[in-house]
Structures are given as structure tokens and as C-alpha cells.
Amino acid sequence: MNGLEYSAYSELAVKEGRKIVEEGMVRFGLDAVRAAHRIGTLSVGDASVVIEVATGHRGEGFEACRWIIDEIKARLPIWKLEHYVEGKKEWVLGMTML
């Protein structure tokens, strides 16, 4: 693979992302959560998602991060176009809901 390109329905992605963060706060009893997904062209190895949680117990923090990334991948209207070295491009399906 030569790179990635993410595109999104931004308004809906932000709205649904906020719901995911709020659900994670309640579900795992977190003190704070922040999550972001990059949009645009990325090189192989670039970070595309960041998730930060604050909680009194690391186990819940790790579980929360795992749950949040799974929900982001399943629920946000963000699409990934993979660019291959030989010039081929291919859309990767990620969203299973909506």
C-alpha cells in the first residue's frame, strides 16, 4: 500500500462521535474522554485515530478505548480509500450501521 485517503460526512460524523464519547463516559465510568479521526490523505504508518481517556483504573481505560475504536469504525460515516503502489485504488468498507 502506498497511502490512505479518508473522507467523511462531517456533520453526521461529529454528531455520532459525540454520542460515542458520551456513551463511553457512562458505560465505563470515565472522568474524561477525547477522540478524533483524521480526514484527508495519510501516508502508511500515519496515525488516523486518537483516543484519550481519563479514569481511576487502567483496566477500564483500556476497555473503554477498545470499545470506542470499535464504535467509531462501526458507526461513523468515514470512508477509507487505499492507494496501492501499482496505482490501483480501492474503497474499504468499514461502516456497518447507518
Contacts in CASP RR format, 6 or more apart in sequence:
PFRMAT RR
TARGET T0000
AUTHOR 0000-0000-0000
METHOD contacts of the structure
MODEL  1
MNGLEYSAYSELAVKEGRKIVEEGMVRFGLDAVRAAHRIGTLSVGDASVV
IEVATGHRGEGFEACRWIIDEIKARLPIWKLEHYVEGKKEWVLGMTML
1 44 0 8 1.000
1 82 0 8 1.000
1 83 0 8 1.000
1 84 0 8 1.000
1 85 0 8 1.000
2 44 0 8 1.000
2 83 0 8 1.000
2 84 0 8 1.000
2 85 0 8 1.000
2 87 0 8 1.000
3 41 0 8 1.000
3 42 0 8 1.000
3 43 0 8 1.000
3 44 0 8 1.000
3 82 0 8 1.000
3 83 0 8 1.000
4 41 0 8 1.000
4 42 0 8 1.000
4 43 0 8 1.000
4 44 0 8 1.000
4 46 0 8 1.000
4 48 0 8 1.000
4 80 0 8 1.000
4 81 0 8 1.000
4 82 0 8 1.000
4 83 0 8 1.000
5 40 0 8 1.000
5 41 0 8 1.000
5 42 0 8 1.000
5 80 0 8 1.000
5 81 0 8 1.000
5 83 0 8 1.000
6 37 0 8 1.000
6 38 0 8 1.000
6 39 0 8 1.000
6 40 0 8 1.000
6 42 0 8 1.000
6 48 0 8 1.000
6 78 0 8 1.000
6 79 0 8 1.000
6 80 0 8 1.000
6 81 0 8 1.000
7 39 0 8 1.000
7 40 0 8 1.000
7 78 0 8 1.000
7 79 0 8 1.000
7 81 0 8 1.000
8 37 0 8 1.000
8 39 0 8 1.000
8 76 0 8 1.000
8 77 0 8 1.000
8 78 0 8 1.000
8 79 0 8 1.000
9 77 0 8 1.000
10 39 0 8 1.000
12 77 0 8 1.000
12 98 0 8 1.000
13 37 0 8 1.000
13 76 0 8 1.000
13 77 0 8 1.000
13 78 0 8 1.000
16 75 0 8 1.000
16 76 0 8 1.000
16 77 0 8 1.000
17 35 0 8 1.000
17 72 0 8 1.000
17 75 0 8 1.000
17 76 0 8 1.000
20 35 0 8 1.000
20 68 0 8 1.000
20 71 0 8 1.000
20 72 0 8 1.000
20 75 0 8 1.000
20 76 0 8 1.000
21 33 0 8 1.000
21 34 0 8 1.000
21 35 0 8 1.000
21 68 0 8 1.000
23 71 0 8 1.000
24 30 0 8 1.000
24 33 0 8 1.000
24 64 0 8 1.000
24 67 0 8 1.000
24 68 0 8 1.000
25 32 0 8 1.000
25 33 0 8 1.000
27 64 0 8 1.000
27 67 0 8 1.000
28 53 0 8 1.000
28 55 0 8 1.000
28 60 0 8 1.000
28 61 0 8 1.000
28 63 0 8 1.000
28 64 0 8 1.000
28 67 0 8 1.000
29 55 0 8 1.000
29 60 0 8 1.000
30 53 0 8 1.000
30 54 0 8 1.000
30 55 0 8 1.000
30 60 0 8 1.000
30 61 0 8 1.000
30 64 0 8 1.000
31 54 0 8 1.000
31 55 0 8 1.000
31 56 0 8 1.000
32 52 0 8 1.000
32 53 0 8 1.000
32 54 0 8 1.000
33 51 0 8 1.000
33 52 0 8 1.000
33 53 0 8 1.000
33 54 0 8 1.000
33 64 0 8 1.000
33 68 0 8 1.000
34 50 0 8 1.000
34 51 0 8 1.000
34 52 0 8 1.000
35 49 0 8 1.000
35 50 0 8 1.000
35 51 0 8 1.000
35 52 0 8 1.000
35 68 0 8 1.000
35 72 0 8 1.000
36 49 0 8 1.000
36 50 0 8 1.000
37 48 0 8 1.000
37 49 0 8 1.000
37 72 0 8 1.000
37 76 0 8 1.000
37 78 0 8 1.000
38 46 0 8 1.000
38 47 0 8 1.000
38 48 0 8 1.000
38 49 0 8 1.000
39 78 0 8 1.000
42 48 0 8 1.000
49 69 0 8 1.000
49 72 0 8 1.000
51 65 0 8 1.000
51 68 0 8 1.000
51 69 0 8 1.000
53 61 0 8 1.000
53 64 0 8 1.000
53 65 0 8 1.000
53 68 0 8 1.000
55 61 0 8 1.000
55 64 0 8 1.000
72 78 0 8 1.000
73 94 0 8 1.000
73 95 0 8 1.000
74 94 0 8 1.000
74 95 0 8 1.000
74 96 0 8 1.000
74 97 0 8 1.000
75 95 0 8 1.000
75 97 0 8 1.000
75 98 0 8 1.000
76 95 0 8 1.000
77 95 0 8 1.000
77 98 0 8 1.000
78 95 0 8 1.000
79 91 0 8 1.000
79 92 0 8 1.000
79 94 0 8 1.000
79 95 0 8 1.000
80 91 0 8 1.000
80 92 0 8 1.000
80 94 0 8 1.000
81 89 0 8 1.000
81 90 0 8 1.000
81 91 0 8 1.000
81 92 0 8 1.000
82 89 0 8 1.000
82 90 0 8 1.000
82 91 0 8 1.000
82 92 0 8 1.000
83 89 0 8 1.000
84 90 0 8 1.000
END
